[in-house]
Amino acid sequence: MNIFVVLKRTFDTEEAITIQNGKVQEEGAEFIINPYDEYAVEEALVLKEAHGGEVTVVTVGEEEAEKQLRTALAMGADKAVLIDREELEESDPATTAALLYTYFKDKEVDIILAGNVAVDGGSGQVGPRLAELLGIAQVTTITGLSIEGQTAHIVRDVEGDEEKLEVKLPLLVTAQQGLNDPRYPSLPGIMKAKKKPLEVLDLDDLDVEEEDVAAKTTVVDVYLPPEKQAGKKLEGEPSQQVKELVSLLKTEAKVL
């Protein structure tokens, strides 16, 4: 089975993030595999263990993303591909999907897995855009996956409930929290990852012109959310608290 995973290098939201001039300051920031993409990597490895084949992880980014690709290789992926976008001045989800399409269009694909969203951008566009460009089926926010022959049996999250689907391969799916528990790279896995193939491709290798993958959107500003205000504690008897609460909802929250 030819299994591919699309992943992204993102900053770790558990660590402090500094923004200057509308950009995240990389100095001092910790970068990881996008957490939703870790579910995709894990599920790809589970499929390989069940059906055999090969797992290839692919990212669009710059040289620094090699670290995250090596982490995926240490988890158990077989090969990695970095599509270097360094020469592009601007990029967005349309750019990423277009670059991925140029890589995948000539590949024999059974299934492509990706994260549901990236924690830095949160648009959830890359997977669906790529599937549309490739002309293959897509199912988003999956929480369960098994494959029998050429049919994938899928459970997907639908806002508090679940939907069960049967879809023919080839297929692209995006992983939601709850699909699995990603494994940690083992020491032997980390050592083996150093010798596994990691291919770097640029626009010339893909025979792509910059205007063909130009960004379709412009980021106007990036900023941190405002700090949460301290809450109010109501004192006194319950009847007094109710009166004070109603007053606050009228005068401060202005919802009544």
C-alpha positions in Angstrom: 0.0 0.0 0.0 1.3 3.4 -1.0 0.6 5.6 2.1 1.5 9.3 2.2 1.3 11.8 5.0 1.2 15.6 4.6 2.6 17.4 7.6 3.6 20.9 8.7 6.2 22.4 11.0 4.3 24.6 13.5 5.3 26.4 16.7 4.5 24.7 20.0 1.4 26.3 21.5 2.4 25.0 24.9 5.4 27.4 24.9 5.6 31.2 25.0 5.1 32.9 21.7 6.3 36.4 20.8 4.9 38.4 17.9 6.7 41.4 16.4 5.6 43.3 13.3 2.9 40.8 12.6 5.2 37.7 12.6 6.0 35.0 15.1 9.5 35.4 16.3 11.3 32.2 15.7 14.2 32.9 18.0 13.3 31.3 21.3 10.2 29.6 19.9 9.9 25.8 20.0 8.8 24.1 16.7 7.1 20.7 16.4 5.1 18.6 14.1 1.6 20.1 13.9 -0.3 18.0 16.6 -3.1 17.0 14.3 -0.5 15.8 11.7 0.9 13.5 14.4 -2.4 11.7 14.4 -2.1 11.3 10.6 1.5 9.9 11.0 0.4 7.5 13.6 -2.6 6.3 11.5 -0.3 5.8 8.5 2.0 3.6 10.5 -1.0 1.6 11.8 -2.1 1.1 8.2 1.3 0.0 7.2 1.5 -2.5 10.1 -1.9 -4.0 9.0 -1.5 -4.0 5.2 2.2 -3.6 4.5 3.6 -1.1 2.0 5.5 2.2 2.6 4.9 5.4 4.4 6.2 8.7 2.9 5.9 12.0 4.8 5.8 15.2 2.8 6.0 18.8 3.9 6.2 22.2 2.2 8.5 24.5 4.1 12.1 25.5 4.5 15.3 23.8 5.6 14.3 24.0 9.3 11.4 21.6 8.6 13.9 18.7 8.1 13.9 18.3 11.9 10.1 17.5 12.0 10.5 15.2 9.0 13.2 13.3 10.9 10.9 13.0 13.8 8.3 11.3 11.6 11.0 9.0 10.3 11.9 8.2 13.8 8.3 7.3 14.6 8.5 4.7 11.8 7.9 6.4 8.4 10.1 5.1 5.6 10.8 8.2 3.5 10.5 11.9 3.7 10.2 14.7 1.2 10.8 18.4 1.7 9.3 20.8 -0.9 11.4 23.9 -0.4 9.4 27.1 -0.8 12.2 29.4 0.3 12.3 31.3 -2.9 8.7 32.3 -2.7 8.1 35.7 -1.1 4.5 34.9 0.0 2.6 31.6 0.4 -0.8 30.5 1.7 -2.9 27.3 1.7 -3.5 27.6 -2.0 0.3 27.8 -2.6 0.9 24.8 -0.4 -1.8 22.7 -2.0 -0.5 23.6 -5.5 3.0 22.6 -4.6 1.9 19.4 -3.1 -0.2 18.7 -6.3 2.8 19.0 -8.5 4.5 16.3 -6.3 1.6 13.9 -6.1 0.2 14.2 -9.6 2.5 11.5 -11.0 2.5 9.3 -7.9 0.7 6.0 -7.3 -1.4 6.8 -4.2 -3.7 4.6 -2.2 -4.2 7.0 0.7 -3.0 10.5 1.8 -3.4 11.5 5.4 -3.2 15.0 6.8 -4.1 16.9 10.0 -7.6 18.4 10.2 -6.1 21.9 10.8 -2.8 23.5 11.6 -2.5 25.1 15.0 -0.8 28.2 13.6 -3.2 29.0 10.7 -6.3 26.9 11.5 -7.8 27.2 8.0 -8.1 23.4 7.3 -7.8 24.1 3.6 -4.7 22.2 2.4 -6.0 18.7 2.5 -9.4 19.4 0.8 -7.6 21.6 -1.8 -5.1 18.9 -2.6 -7.8 16.2 -2.9 -9.8 18.5 -5.3 -6.7 19.1 -7.4 -5.9 15.4 -7.6 -9.5 14.5 -8.3 -9.8 12.0 -5.5 -12.3 11.4 -2.7 -11.8 13.2 0.6 -13.2 12.9 4.1 -12.3 15.4 6.8 -12.2 15.2 10.7 -12.0 11.4 10.9 -11.9 9.6 14.2 -11.9 6.1 12.9 -10.4 4.3 9.9 -10.0 0.8 8.6 -9.4 -0.5 5.1 -10.7 -3.7 3.5 -9.5 -4.3 0.0 -10.1 -1.1 -1.9 -12.7 0.2 0.5 -12.1 2.5 3.5 -14.5 2.3 6.5 -14.5 5.7 8.2 -15.9 7.3 11.3 -15.9 11.1 11.2 -16.7 13.7 13.8 -19.8 15.8 13.2 -20.2 18.3 16.0 -20.9 16.0 19.0 -22.0 13.0 17.0 -20.4 10.7 14.4 -21.0 9.7 10.8 -20.0 6.4 9.3 -18.9 6.2 5.6 -17.5 3.7 3.1 -15.2 5.3 0.5 -13.3 3.7 -2.4 -9.5 4.3 -2.6 -7.6 6.4 -3.6 -8.6 8.7 -0.8 -7.4 11.7 1.2 -8.5 12.0 4.9 -7.8 14.6 7.6 -7.2 13.4 11.2 -9.1 14.7 14.2 -8.2 14.3 17.9 -9.4 11.0 19.1 -8.3 9.0 16.0 -5.4 7.5 17.9 -2.6 8.1 20.4 0.6 9.0 18.5 3.7 7.0 19.5 6.9 8.5 20.7 10.0 8.0 18.7 12.2 5.3 20.2 15.9 5.5 20.6 16.5 2.8 17.9 13.9 4.7 15.7 15.9 7.9 16.1 19.1 6.2 15.1 17.5 4.6 12.1 15.9 7.9 11.0 19.4 9.4 10.4 19.9 6.9 7.6 16.4 7.0 6.0 16.1 8.9 2.7 15.0 12.6 3.0 14.6 14.2 -0.5 14.6 18.0 -0.9 12.8 19.4 -4.0 12.7 23.0 -5.1 10.5 24.7 -7.7 12.8 23.8 -10.5 12.7 20.1 -9.6 8.9 20.3 -9.7 9.0 22.3 -13.0 6.9 25.0 -11.4 6.9 28.7 -12.0 6.4 31.1 -9.1 3.3 32.6 -10.7 1.7 29.2 -10.9 1.8 28.8 -7.1 1.4 32.5 -6.1 -0.5 33.2 -2.9 -4.2 34.1 -3.3 -4.5 35.8 0.0 -2.5 38.4 2.0 -2.0 38.4 5.8 -3.0 41.8 7.1 -2.0 41.3 10.7 -1.1 38.7 13.2 -1.6 39.4 16.9 -2.0 37.6 20.2 -5.5 37.5 21.8 -6.1 40.0 24.6 -5.3 38.9 28.1 -8.3 37.6 30.1 -9.8 40.0 32.6 -10.1 39.0 36.2 -13.5 37.6 37.1 -15.9 39.0 39.7 -16.9 37.2 42.8 -20.4 37.9 44.1 -20.8 38.2 47.8 -23.8 38.1 50.1 -27.1 36.1 50.2 -28.2 34.3 47.0 -31.0 36.9 46.4 -28.4 39.7 46.6 -26.1 37.9 44.3 -28.9 37.5 41.7 -29.7 41.2 41.8 -26.0 42.1 41.4 -25.6 39.6 38.6 -28.6 41.0 36.7 -27.2 44.5 37.2 -23.8 43.6 35.8 -25.3 41.8 32.8 -27.2 45.0 32.0 -24.5 47.6 32.8 -21.2 45.9 32.0 -21.8 42.9 29.7 -24.8 44.7 28.1 -26.5 41.4 27.2 -29.8 42.3 28.9 
